[in-house]
Amino acid sequence: MEMVQRVSDVSTVDFLEWMEGMNYKIFLPDRNTCQSVPVDSLATLFAEWGSLGRIEGLLLLPPEKTFLLDS
């Protein structure tokens, strides 16, 4: 989570809240199943994230593109 702030000087929370405010949907790709799991709550995502040094990809999609995950 720290990489967003490191490269942009914007906090990860602020960035993801901004994206949600633009109606983007946030997904966390599962490394084992290769499925993208929807993030229902930023509070839950941050609470369960663990170490701030943990590096994971997040997928952010505008609502009209989420159908792409169904195929």
PDB file of N, CA, C and O in Angstrom:
ATOM      1  N   MET A   1       0.814  -1.189   0.000  1.00  0.00           N
ATOM      2  CA  MET A   1       0.000   0.000   0.000  1.00  0.00           C
ATOM      3  C   MET A   1       0.861   1.258   0.000  1.00  0.00           C
ATOM      4  O   MET A   1       0.414   2.329  -0.410  1.00  0.00           O
ATOM      5  N   GLU A   2       2.079   1.119   0.456  1.00  0.00           N
ATOM      6  CA  GLU A   2       2.929   2.302   0.550  1.00  0.00           C
ATOM      7  C   GLU A   2       3.406   2.807  -0.811  1.00  0.00           C
ATOM      8  O   GLU A   2       3.831   3.957  -0.921  1.00  0.00           O
ATOM      9  N   MET A   3       3.344   1.977  -1.837  1.00  0.00           N
ATOM     10  CA  MET A   3       3.881   2.370  -3.138  1.00  0.00           C
ATOM     11  C   MET A   3       3.128   3.548  -3.750  1.00  0.00           C
ATOM     12  O   MET A   3       3.740   4.393  -4.404  1.00  0.00           O
ATOM     13  N   VAL A   4       1.825   3.620  -3.553  1.00  0.00           N
ATOM     14  CA  VAL A   4       1.056   4.738  -4.102  1.00  0.00           C
ATOM     15  C   VAL A   4       1.614   6.049  -3.570  1.00  0.00           C
ATOM     16  O   VAL A   4       1.882   6.982  -4.326  1.00  0.00           O
ATOM     17  N   GLN A   5       1.782   6.099  -2.256  1.00  0.00           N
ATOM     18  CA  GLN A   5       2.291   7.333  -1.664  1.00  0.00           C
ATOM     19  C   GLN A   5       3.744   7.581  -2.066  1.00  0.00           C
ATOM     20  O   GLN A   5       4.143   8.726  -2.283  1.00  0.00           O
ATOM     21  N   ARG A   6       4.512   6.540  -2.163  1.00  0.00           N
ATOM     22  CA  ARG A   6       5.924   6.699  -2.498  1.00  0.00           C
ATOM     23  C   ARG A   6       6.106   7.313  -3.884  1.00  0.00           C
ATOM     24  O   ARG A   6       6.978   8.160  -4.076  1.00  0.00           O
ATOM     25  N   VAL A   7       5.293   6.895  -4.846  1.00  0.00           N
ATOM     26  CA  VAL A   7       5.473   7.384  -6.214  1.00  0.00           C
ATOM     27  C   VAL A   7       4.636   8.620  -6.540  1.00  0.00           C
ATOM     28  O   VAL A   7       4.918   9.316  -7.515  1.00  0.00           O
ATOM     29  N   SER A   8       3.605   8.901  -5.730  1.00  0.00           N
ATOM     30  CA  SER A   8       2.726  10.019  -6.086  1.00  0.00           C
ATOM     31  C   SER A   8       2.584  11.076  -5.007  1.00  0.00           C
ATOM     32  O   SER A   8       2.044  12.151  -5.268  1.00  0.00           O
ATOM     33  N   ASP A   9       3.054  10.798  -3.808  1.00  0.00           N
ATOM     34  CA  ASP A   9       2.906  11.692  -2.663  1.00  0.00           C
ATOM     35  C   ASP A   9       1.434  11.903  -2.303  1.00  0.00           C
ATOM     36  O   ASP A   9       1.072  12.927  -1.724  1.00  0.00           O
ATOM     37  N   VAL A  10       0.588  10.927  -2.650  1.00  0.00           N
ATOM     38  CA  VAL A  10      -0.828  10.910  -2.276  1.00  0.00           C
ATOM     39  C   VAL A  10      -1.022   9.655  -1.437  1.00  0.00           C
ATOM     40  O   VAL A  10      -0.542   8.585  -1.811  1.00  0.00           O
ATOM     41  N   SER A  11      -1.716   9.766  -0.312  1.00  0.00           N
ATOM     42  CA  SER A  11      -1.905   8.578   0.521  1.00  0.00           C
ATOM     43  C   SER A  11      -2.765   7.554  -0.209  1.00  0.00           C
ATOM     44  O   SER A  11      -3.618   7.909  -1.023  1.00  0.00           O
ATOM     45  N   THR A  12      -2.535   6.303   0.087  1.00  0.00           N
ATOM     46  CA  THR A  12      -3.296   5.229  -0.531  1.00  0.00           C
ATOM     47  C   THR A  12      -4.776   5.363  -0.216  1.00  0.00           C
ATOM     48  O   THR A  12      -5.621   5.154  -1.086  1.00  0.00           O
ATOM     49  N   VAL A  13      -5.093   5.712   1.033  1.00  0.00           N
ATOM     50  CA  VAL A  13      -6.490   5.890   1.421  1.00  0.00           C
ATOM     51  C   VAL A  13      -7.129   6.988   0.585  1.00  0.00           C
ATOM     52  O   VAL A  13      -8.222   6.803   0.050  1.00  0.00           O
ATOM     53  N   ASP A  14      -6.459   8.130   0.468  1.00  0.00           N
ATOM     54  CA  ASP A  14      -7.011   9.234  -0.324  1.00  0.00           C
ATOM     55  C   ASP A  14      -7.210   8.834  -1.781  1.00  0.00           C
ATOM     56  O   ASP A  14      -8.229   9.162  -2.388  1.00  0.00           O
ATOM     57  N   PHE A  15      -6.234   8.127  -2.337  1.00  0.00           N
ATOM     58  CA  PHE A  15      -6.340   7.710  -3.738  1.00  0.00           C
ATOM     59  C   PHE A  15      -7.514   6.765  -3.956  1.00  0.00           C
ATOM     60  O   PHE A  15      -8.312   6.961  -4.873  1.00  0.00           O
ATOM     61  N   LEU A  16      -7.621   5.735  -3.109  1.00  0.00           N
ATOM     62  CA  LEU A  16      -8.693   4.761  -3.299  1.00  0.00           C
ATOM     63  C   LEU A  16     -10.065   5.369  -3.013  1.00  0.00           C
ATOM     64  O   LEU A  16     -11.040   5.024  -3.681  1.00  0.00           O
ATOM     65  N   GLU A  17     -10.154   6.263  -2.039  1.00  0.00           N
ATOM     66  CA  GLU A  17     -11.428   6.960  -1.797  1.00  0.00           C
ATOM     67  C   GLU A  17     -11.795   7.826  -2.999  1.00  0.00           C
ATOM     68  O   GLU A  17     -12.967   7.909  -3.365  1.00  0.00           O
ATOM     69  N   TRP A  18     -10.817   8.462  -3.607  1.00  0.00           N
ATOM     70  CA  TRP A  18     -11.055   9.278  -4.796  1.00  0.00           C
ATOM     71  C   TRP A  18     -11.575   8.412  -5.946  1.00  0.00           C
ATOM     72  O   TRP A  18     -12.522   8.782  -6.640  1.00  0.00           O
ATOM     73  N   MET A  19     -10.935   7.250  -6.135  1.00  0.00           N
ATOM     74  CA  MET A  19     -11.382   6.342  -7.193  1.00  0.00           C
ATOM     75  C   MET A  19     -12.800   5.838  -6.928  1.00  0.00           C
ATOM     76  O   MET A  19     -13.612   5.765  -7.851  1.00  0.00           O
ATOM     77  N   GLU A  20     -13.104   5.491  -5.679  1.00  0.00           N
ATOM     78  CA  GLU A  20     -14.465   5.070  -5.343  1.00  0.00           C
ATOM     79  C   GLU A  20     -15.455   6.208  -5.602  1.00  0.00           C
ATOM     80  O   GLU A  20     -16.573   5.975  -6.060  1.00  0.00           O
ATOM     81  N   GLY A  21     -15.037   7.428  -5.306  1.00  0.00           N
ATOM     82  CA  GLY A  21     -15.887   8.585  -5.551  1.00  0.00           C
ATOM     83  C   GLY A  21     -16.194   8.775  -7.027  1.00  0.00           C
ATOM     84  O   GLY A  21     -17.199   9.392  -7.381  1.00  0.00           O
ATOM     85  N   MET A  22     -15.334   8.247  -7.890  1.00  0.00           N
ATOM     86  CA  MET A  22     -15.569   8.303  -9.335  1.00  0.00           C
ATOM     87  C   MET A  22     -16.278   7.035  -9.807  1.00  0.00           C
ATOM     88  O   MET A  22     -16.345   6.761 -11.006  1.00  0.00           O
ATOM     89  N   ASN A  23     -16.808   6.261  -8.850  1.00  0.00           N
ATOM     90  CA  ASN A  23     -17.575   5.031  -9.091  1.00  0.00           C
ATOM     91  C   ASN A  23     -16.749   3.863  -9.612  1.00  0.00           C
ATOM     92  O   ASN A  23     -17.304   2.898 -10.139  1.00  0.00           O
ATOM     93  N   TYR A  24     -15.436   3.940  -9.469  1.00  0.00           N
ATOM     94  CA  TYR A  24     -14.616   2.789  -9.851  1.00  0.00           C
ATOM     95  C   TYR A  24     -14.823   1.675  -8.840  1.00  0.00           C
ATOM     96  O   TYR A  24     -15.008   1.929  -7.650  1.00  0.00           O
ATOM     97  N   LYS A  25     -14.791   0.454  -9.317  1.00  0.00           N
ATOM     98  CA  LYS A  25     -14.882  -0.723  -8.461  1.00  0.00           C
ATOM     99  C   LYS A  25     -13.465  -1.242  -8.238  1.00  0.00           C
ATOM    100  O   LYS A  25     -12.647  -1.270  -9.157  1.00  0.00           O
ATOM    101  N   ILE A  26     -13.196  -1.646  -7.017  1.00  0.00           N
ATOM    102  CA  ILE A  26     -11.861  -2.094  -6.638  1.00  0.00           C
ATOM    103  C   ILE A  26     -11.887  -3.597  -6.406  1.00  0.00           C
ATOM    104  O   ILE A  26     -12.767  -4.120  -5.722  1.00  0.00           O
ATOM    105  N   PHE A  27     -10.915  -4.277  -6.984  1.00  0.00           N
ATOM    106  CA  PHE A  27     -10.809  -5.731  -6.871  1.00  0.00           C
ATOM    107  C   PHE A  27      -9.391  -6.093  -6.437  1.00  0.00           C
ATOM    108  O   PHE A  27      -8.427  -5.402  -6.767  1.00  0.00           O
ATOM    109  N   LEU A  28      -9.288  -7.182  -5.697  1.00  0.00           N
ATOM    110  CA  LEU A  28      -8.005  -7.724  -5.287  1.00  0.00           C
ATOM    111  C   LEU A  28      -7.835  -9.077  -5.977  1.00  0.00           C
ATOM    112  O   LEU A  28      -8.539 -10.032  -5.649  1.00  0.00           O
ATOM    113  N   PRO A  29      -6.910  -9.166  -6.924  1.00  0.00           N
ATOM    114  CA  PRO A  29      -6.692 -10.459  -7.591  1.00  0.00           C
ATOM    115  C   PRO A  29      -6.171 -11.503  -6.604  1.00  0.00           C
ATOM    116  O   PRO A  29      -5.245 -11.235  -5.839  1.00  0.00           O
ATOM    117  N   ASP A  30      -6.765 -12.680  -6.626  1.00  0.00           N
ATOM    118  CA  ASP A  30      -6.354 -13.785  -5.762  1.00  0.00           C
ATOM    119  C   ASP A  30      -5.221 -14.535  -6.463  1.00  0.00           C
ATOM    120  O   ASP A  30      -5.385 -15.002  -7.590  1.00  0.00           O
ATOM    121  N   ARG A  31      -4.098 -14.647  -5.808  1.00  0.00           N
ATOM    122  CA  ARG A  31      -2.921 -15.296  -6.420  1.00  0.00           C
ATOM    123  C   ARG A  31      -3.138 -16.782  -6.687  1.00  0.00           C
ATOM    124  O   ARG A  31      -2.561 -17.336  -7.622  1.00  0.00           O
ATOM    125  N   ASN A  32      -3.963 -17.424  -5.875  1.00  0.00           N
ATOM    126  CA  ASN A  32      -4.167 -18.868  -6.021  1.00  0.00           C
ATOM    127  C   ASN A  32      -5.165 -19.213  -7.109  1.00  0.00           C
ATOM    128  O   ASN A  32      -4.965 -20.175  -7.851  1.00  0.00           O
ATOM    129  N   THR A  33      -6.239 -18.440  -7.213  1.00  0.00           N
ATOM    130  CA  THR A  33      -7.303 -18.786  -8.154  1.00  0.00           C
ATOM    131  C   THR A  33      -7.305 -17.926  -9.414  1.00  0.00           C
ATOM    132  O   THR A  33      -7.998 -18.241 -10.382  1.00  0.00           O
ATOM    133  N   CYS A  34      -6.543 -16.855  -9.405  1.00  0.00           N
ATOM    134  CA  CYS A  34      -6.506 -15.890 -10.505  1.00  0.00           C
ATOM    135  C   CYS A  34      -7.853 -15.186 -10.704  1.00  0.00           C
ATOM    136  O   CYS A  34      -8.090 -14.572 -11.744  1.00  0.00           O
ATOM    137  N   GLN A  35      -8.721 -15.276  -9.713  1.00  0.00           N
ATOM    138  CA  GLN A  35      -9.999 -14.567  -9.745  1.00  0.00           C
ATOM    139  C   GLN A  35      -9.824 -13.211  -9.078  1.00  0.00           C
ATOM    140  O   GLN A  35      -8.997 -13.054  -8.180  1.00  0.00           O
ATOM    141  N   SER A  36     -10.598 -12.244  -9.516  1.00  0.00           N
ATOM    142  CA  SER A  36     -10.559 -10.919  -8.909  1.00  0.00           C
ATOM    143  C   SER A  36     -11.692 -10.808  -7.902  1.00  0.00           C
ATOM    144  O   SER A  36     -12.867 -10.898  -8.257  1.00  0.00           O
ATOM    145  N   VAL A  37     -11.325 -10.613  -6.647  1.00  0.00           N
ATOM    146  CA  VAL A  37     -12.277 -10.547  -5.549  1.00  0.00           C
ATOM    147  C   VAL A  37     -12.656  -9.089  -5.319  1.00  0.00           C
ATOM    148  O   VAL A  37     -11.774  -8.251  -5.127  1.00  0.00           O
ATOM    149  N   PRO A  38     -13.953  -8.767  -5.333  1.00  0.00           N
ATOM    150  CA  PRO A  38     -14.343  -7.379  -5.120  1.00  0.00           C
ATOM    151  C   PRO A  38     -14.027  -6.916  -3.704  1.00  0.00           C
ATOM    152  O   PRO A  38     -14.182  -7.669  -2.743  1.00  0.00           O
ATOM    153  N   VAL A  39     -13.587  -5.681  -3.589  1.00  0.00           N
ATOM    154  CA  VAL A  39     -13.341  -5.056  -2.296  1.00  0.00           C
ATOM    155  C   VAL A  39     -14.633  -4.339  -1.917  1.00  0.00           C
ATOM    156  O   VAL A  39     -15.004  -3.342  -2.536  1.00  0.00           O
ATOM    157  N   ASP A  40     -15.308  -4.851  -0.903  1.00  0.00           N
ATOM    158  CA  ASP A  40     -16.588  -4.278  -0.497  1.00  0.00           C
ATOM    159  C   ASP A  40     -16.418  -3.047   0.380  1.00  0.00           C
ATOM    160  O   ASP A  40     -17.283  -2.171   0.413  1.00  0.00           O
ATOM    161  N   SER A  41     -15.304  -2.988   1.085  1.00  0.00           N
ATOM    162  CA  SER A  41     -15.089  -1.896   2.031  1.00  0.00           C
ATOM    163  C   SER A  41     -13.599  -1.589   2.133  1.00  0.00           C
ATOM    164  O   SER A  41     -12.784  -2.485   2.353  1.00  0.00           O
ATOM    165  N   LEU A  42     -13.256  -0.329   1.972  1.00  0.00           N
ATOM    166  CA  LEU A  42     -11.848   0.051   2.132  1.00  0.00           C
ATOM    167  C   LEU A  42     -11.387  -0.185   3.561  1.00  0.00           C
ATOM    168  O   LEU A  42     -10.237  -0.565   3.787  1.00  0.00           O
ATOM    169  N   ALA A  43     -12.270   0.034   4.527  1.00  0.00           N
ATOM    170  CA  ALA A  43     -11.911  -0.195   5.932  1.00  0.00           C
ATOM    171  C   ALA A  43     -11.507  -1.652   6.147  1.00  0.00           C
ATOM    172  O   ALA A  43     -10.518  -1.932   6.824  1.00  0.00           O
ATOM    173  N   THR A  44     -12.270  -2.573   5.572  1.00  0.00           N
ATOM    174  CA  THR A  44     -11.948  -3.998   5.697  1.00  0.00           C
ATOM    175  C   THR A  44     -10.660  -4.323   4.965  1.00  0.00           C
ATOM    176  O   THR A  44      -9.828  -5.069   5.481  1.00  0.00           O
ATOM    177  N   LEU A  45     -10.482  -3.779   3.779  1.00  0.00           N
ATOM    178  CA  LEU A  45      -9.252  -4.015   3.014  1.00  0.00           C
ATOM    179  C   LEU A  45      -8.032  -3.608   3.833  1.00  0.00           C
ATOM    180  O   LEU A  45      -7.070  -4.369   3.932  1.00  0.00           O
ATOM    181  N   PHE A  46      -8.066  -2.416   4.417  1.00  0.00           N
ATOM    182  CA  PHE A  46      -6.918  -1.942   5.184  1.00  0.00           C
ATOM    183  C   PHE A  46      -6.738  -2.723   6.479  1.00  0.00           C
ATOM    184  O   PHE A  46      -5.607  -2.967   6.900  1.00  0.00           O
ATOM    185  N   ALA A  47      -7.833  -3.118   7.114  1.00  0.00           N
ATOM    186  CA  ALA A  47      -7.747  -3.873   8.363  1.00  0.00           C
ATOM    187  C   ALA A  47      -7.126  -5.249   8.145  1.00  0.00           C
ATOM    188  O   ALA A  47      -6.409  -5.757   9.007  1.00  0.00           O
ATOM    189  N   GLU A  48      -7.405  -5.850   6.984  1.00  0.00           N
ATOM    190  CA  GLU A  48      -6.918  -7.198   6.700  1.00  0.00           C
ATOM    191  C   GLU A  48      -5.618  -7.220   5.900  1.00  0.00           C
ATOM    192  O   GLU A  48      -5.079  -8.295   5.636  1.00  0.00           O
ATOM    193  N   TRP A  49      -5.110  -6.062   5.513  1.00  0.00           N
ATOM    194  CA  TRP A  49      -3.947  -5.995   4.624  1.00  0.00           C
ATOM    195  C   TRP A  49      -2.686  -6.534   5.278  1.00  0.00           C
ATOM    196  O   TRP A  49      -1.884  -7.203   4.626  1.00  0.00           O
ATOM    197  N   GLY A  50      -2.507  -6.250   6.552  1.00  0.00           N
ATOM    198  CA  GLY A  50      -1.285  -6.679   7.228  1.00  0.00           C
ATOM    199  C   GLY A  50      -0.217  -5.616   7.085  1.00  0.00           C
ATOM    200  O   GLY A  50      -0.487  -4.432   7.285  1.00  0.00           O
ATOM    201  N   SER A  51       0.980  -6.021   6.746  1.00  0.00           N
ATOM    202  CA  SER A  51       2.119  -5.114   6.640  1.00  0.00           C
ATOM    203  C   SER A  51       1.928  -4.093   5.524  1.00  0.00           C
ATOM    204  O   SER A  51       1.495  -4.435   4.423  1.00  0.00           O
ATOM    205  N   LEU A  52       2.256  -2.838   5.820  1.00  0.00           N
ATOM    206  CA  LEU A  52       2.183  -1.808   4.787  1.00  0.00           C
ATOM    207  C   LEU A  52       3.184  -2.075   3.665  1.00  0.00           C
ATOM    208  O   LEU A  52       3.033  -1.551   2.562  1.00  0.00           O
ATOM    209  N   GLY A  53       4.196  -2.882   3.939  1.00  0.00           N
ATOM    210  CA  GLY A  53       5.170  -3.235   2.915  1.00  0.00           C
ATOM    211  C   GLY A  53       4.712  -4.354   1.999  1.00  0.00           C
ATOM    212  O   GLY A  53       5.394  -4.675   1.026  1.00  0.00           O
ATOM    213  N   ARG A  54       3.565  -4.952   2.295  1.00  0.00           N
ATOM    214  CA  ARG A  54       3.021  -6.030   1.452  1.00  0.00           C
ATOM    215  C   ARG A  54       2.718  -5.479   0.065  1.00  0.00           C
ATOM    216  O   ARG A  54       2.059  -4.449  -0.076  1.00  0.00           O
ATOM    217  N   ILE A  55       3.197  -6.165  -0.940  1.00  0.00           N
ATOM    218  CA  ILE A  55       2.996  -5.716  -2.313  1.00  0.00           C
ATOM    219  C   ILE A  55       1.993  -6.639  -2.996  1.00  0.00           C
ATOM    220  O   ILE A  55       2.222  -7.841  -3.131  1.00  0.00           O
ATOM    221  N   GLU A  56       0.895  -6.060  -3.417  1.00  0.00           N
ATOM    222  CA  GLU A  56      -0.158  -6.766  -4.144  1.00  0.00           C
ATOM    223  C   GLU A  56      -0.657  -5.841  -5.232  1.00  0.00           C
ATOM    224  O   GLU A  56      -0.542  -4.620  -5.127  1.00  0.00           O
ATOM    225  N   GLY A  57      -1.201  -6.416  -6.256  1.00  0.00           N
ATOM    226  CA  GLY A  57      -1.848  -5.615  -7.276  1.00  0.00           C
ATOM    227  C   GLY A  57      -3.307  -5.389  -6.912  1.00  0.00           C
ATOM    228  O   GLY A  57      -3.948  -6.250  -6.309  1.00  0.00           O
ATOM    229  N   LEU A  58      -3.814  -4.253  -7.274  1.00  0.00           N
ATOM    230  CA  LEU A  58      -5.239  -3.972  -7.162  1.00  0.00           C
ATOM    231  C   LEU A  58      -5.754  -3.691  -8.565  1.00  0.00           C
ATOM    232  O   LEU A  58      -5.047  -3.111  -9.390  1.00  0.00           O
ATOM    233  N   LEU A  59      -6.962  -4.097  -8.825  1.00  0.00           N
ATOM    234  CA  LEU A  59      -7.587  -3.848 -10.106  1.00  0.00           C
ATOM    235  C   LEU A  59      -8.698  -2.835  -9.884  1.00  0.00           C
ATOM    236  O   LEU A  59      -9.577  -3.045  -9.048  1.00  0.00           O
ATOM    237  N   LEU A  60      -8.663  -1.745 -10.627  1.00  0.00           N
ATOM    238  CA  LEU A  60      -9.691  -0.710 -10.523  1.00  0.00           C
ATOM    239  C   LEU A  60     -10.376  -0.577 -11.872  1.00  0.00           C
ATOM    240  O   LEU A  60      -9.733  -0.317 -12.888  1.00  0.00           O
ATOM    241  N   LEU A  61     -11.685  -0.758 -11.867  1.00  0.00           N
ATOM    242  CA  LEU A  61     -12.454  -0.724 -13.116  1.00  0.00           C
ATOM    243  C   LEU A  61     -13.633   0.225 -12.988  1.00  0.00           C
ATOM    244  O   LEU A  61     -14.280   0.283 -11.943  1.00  0.00           O
ATOM    245  N   PRO A  62     -13.914   0.974 -14.060  1.00  0.00           N
ATOM    246  CA  PRO A  62     -15.163   1.742 -14.051  1.00  0.00           C
ATOM    247  C   PRO A  62     -16.322   0.746 -14.116  1.00  0.00           C
ATOM    248  O   PRO A  62     -16.162  -0.348 -14.657  1.00  0.00           O
ATOM    249  N   PRO A  63     -17.484   1.110 -13.571  1.00  0.00           N
ATOM    250  CA  PRO A  63     -18.593   0.146 -13.495  1.00  0.00           C
ATOM    251  C   PRO A  63     -18.984  -0.456 -14.834  1.00  0.00           C
ATOM    252  O   PRO A  63     -19.407  -1.611 -14.885  1.00  0.00           O
ATOM    253  N   GLU A  64     -18.854   0.297 -15.917  1.00  0.00           N
ATOM    254  CA  GLU A  64     -19.262  -0.237 -17.216  1.00  0.00           C
ATOM    255  C   GLU A  64     -18.292  -1.282 -17.761  1.00  0.00           C
ATOM    256  O   GLU A  64     -18.568  -1.904 -18.787  1.00  0.00           O
ATOM    257  N   LYS A  65     -17.171  -1.480 -17.093  1.00  0.00           N
ATOM    258  CA  LYS A  65     -16.191  -2.478 -17.552  1.00  0.00           C
ATOM    259  C   LYS A  65     -16.114  -3.712 -16.659  1.00  0.00           C
ATOM    260  O   LYS A  65     -15.375  -4.646 -16.972  1.00  0.00           O
ATOM    261  N   THR A  66     -16.862  -3.740 -15.550  1.00  0.00           N
ATOM    262  CA  THR A  66     -16.764  -4.891 -14.653  1.00  0.00           C
ATOM    263  C   THR A  66     -17.255  -6.182 -15.310  1.00  0.00           C
ATOM    264  O   THR A  66     -16.915  -7.273 -14.852  1.00  0.00           O
ATOM    265  N   PHE A  67     -18.039  -6.072 -16.360  1.00  0.00           N
ATOM    266  CA  PHE A  67     -18.494  -7.273 -17.072  1.00  0.00           C
ATOM    267  C   PHE A  67     -17.312  -8.080 -17.607  1.00  0.00           C
ATOM    268  O   PHE A  67     -17.437  -9.284 -17.829  1.00  0.00           O
ATOM    269  N   LEU A  68     -16.185  -7.440 -17.813  1.00  0.00           N
ATOM    270  CA  LEU A  68     -15.016  -8.131 -18.337  1.00  0.00           C
ATOM    271  C   LEU A  68     -14.534  -9.233 -17.401  1.00  0.00           C
ATOM    272  O   LEU A  68     -13.877 -10.177 -17.840  1.00  0.00           O
ATOM    273  N   LEU A  69     -14.854  -9.120 -16.122  1.00  0.00           N
ATOM    274  CA  LEU A  69     -14.435 -10.136 -15.155  1.00  0.00           C
ATOM    275  C   LEU A  69     -15.314 -11.371 -15.222  1.00  0.00           C
ATOM    276  O   LEU A  69     -14.943 -12.414 -14.684  1.00  0.00           O
ATOM    277  N   ASP A  70     -16.464 -11.282 -15.864  1.00  0.00           N
ATOM    278  CA  ASP A  70     -17.382 -12.409 -15.943  1.00  0.00           C
ATOM    279  C   ASP A  70     -17.011 -13.399 -17.041  1.00  0.00           C
ATOM    280  O   ASP A  70     -17.534 -14.512 -17.071  1.00  0.00           O
ATOM    281  N   SER A  71     -16.121 -13.006 -17.937  1.00  0.00           N
ATOM    282  CA  SER A  71     -15.801 -13.899 -19.058  1.00  0.00           C
ATOM    283  C   SER A  71     -14.579 -14.736 -18.804  1.00  0.00           C
ATOM    284  O   SER A  71     -14.189 -15.534 -19.657  1.00  0.00           O
TER     285      SER A  71
END
